[in-house]
Each structure stands twice: as C-alpha cells, then as structure tokens.
Amino acid sequence: MDIPNDYFEDHFLVGVYVTPGKTIEESKEDFKNYAQKNDLEVHPNFLVDKDGVFYVLLRGARYKLDAIGDYAYTFCVRVPPLKKA
C-alpha cells in the first residue's frame, strides 16, 4: 500500500512478524492490544497476512511511534512526511 507523501500526517503502515509459537490471529490480537495501550488507533482490517508477517494501518501522534518500534516483532514502519505549508 502506498500512502501519498502529503496526504496523511497521522497514519502509519506497520509491518509485524508473527510471534513465534502463536497463530497469526493471536499475534494480531497481541499487536492490536499493544498499540491501543499506547494510544494508537488500529485499523480494523489487517492488510496482508503472508509468510509469517502482517501489515496494519495505525493512526495516532508521531511521537507514539517509538513505542511501536519497541515492540519486539515490528520489522518496518512507513511514515509519510508531514504536510508542507
């Protein structure tokens, strides 16, 4: 999914590995709970489930992304640049 550079300033695409020893559904639920505890909205539909990874759209303040980066199974965060005046 490609988010236009100047379209959103509070949406982020996050890639997450499936937690070893858990199903993909359990891993999604764990990540969803973690993100919500850090005041990030989780899009209700996960975008891709394939080969032990999934992607999800989050919405929230950019400074909250540090918490997502600290999640053990996050492997990428796509952050569009802020809008320019």
matplotlib code that plots the C-alpha trace (Angstrom):
import matplotlib.pyplot as plt

x = [0.0, 1.4, 0.3, 0.8, 3.6, 1.4, -1.9, -1.9, 0.2, -1.1, -1.3, 1.4, 1.8, 3.5, 4.9, 4.9, 6.3, 4.1, 5.1, 6.9, 4.7, 1.5, -1.0, -1.3, -4.7, -3.1, -0.2, -2.6, -4.5, -1.3, -0.1, -3.6, -3.7, -0.1, -0.9, -4.1, -2.3, 0.0, -3.0, -2.8, -5.9, -5.6, -7.4, -9.9, -8.7, -5.1, -3.9, -1.7, -1.2, 1.6, 4.6, 4.7, 4.1, 1.2, 0.8, -1.6, -2.5, -2.2, -3.4, -2.0, 0.6, 4.0, 5.8, 4.0, 5.9, 8.8, 6.6, 5.7, 9.4, 10.0, 7.5, 9.7, 8.2, 7.9, 10.1, 9.1, 7.2, 6.4, 5.9, 4.7, 6.3, 4.3, 2.4, 4.3, 2.8]
y = [0.0, 3.3, 6.3, 9.7, 11.7, 14.7, 13.0, 11.8, 13.1, 10.8, 7.4, 4.8, 1.5, -1.1, -4.5, -7.1, -10.6, -13.4, -14.1, -17.5, -20.2, -18.2, -18.2, -15.2, -14.3, -14.4, -12.3, -9.7, -9.5, -9.1, -6.3, -4.6, -4.6, -3.3, -0.4, 0.5, 0.6, 3.2, 5.3, 4.4, 3.5, 0.2, -0.1, -3.0, -4.9, -6.1, -5.5, -8.6, -11.9, -13.8, -15.9, -15.1, -11.3, -8.9, -5.2, -2.9, 0.8, 2.8, 6.3, 8.5, 11.0, 10.6, 10.6, 7.4, 5.5, 5.0, 2.5, 0.7, 0.5, -1.1, -3.9, -7.0, -8.2, -4.9, -5.0, -1.8, 1.4, 3.6, 7.2, 9.7, 13.2, 15.9, 18.2, 21.3, 24.7]
z = [0.0, -1.0, 1.1, -0.8, 0.8, 1.6, 2.3, 5.9, 8.8, 11.5, 9.7, 9.6, 7.9, 10.2, 9.3, 12.1, 12.3, 13.7, 17.2, 17.4, 18.9, 18.2, 15.4, 13.1, 14.8, 18.3, 17.0, 15.5, 18.8, 20.8, 18.5, 18.5, 22.3, 22.5, 20.0, 21.8, 25.2, 23.5, 22.4, 18.7, 16.7, 14.8, 11.5, 11.9, 8.8, 8.7, 5.2, 4.4, 6.1, 4.3, 5.1, 8.8, 8.5, 8.5, 7.9, 9.6, 9.4, 12.7, 13.4, 16.2, 17.1, 15.5, 18.8, 19.8, 17.1, 19.5, 21.3, 18.1, 17.3, 20.7, 20.0, 19.6, 16.3, 14.4, 11.3, 9.5, 9.9, 6.9, 7.9, 5.3, 5.7, 7.3, 5.0, 3.9, 4.1]

ax = plt.figure().add_subplot(projection="3d")
ax.plot(x, y, z, "-o")
ax.set_aspect("equal")
plt.show()
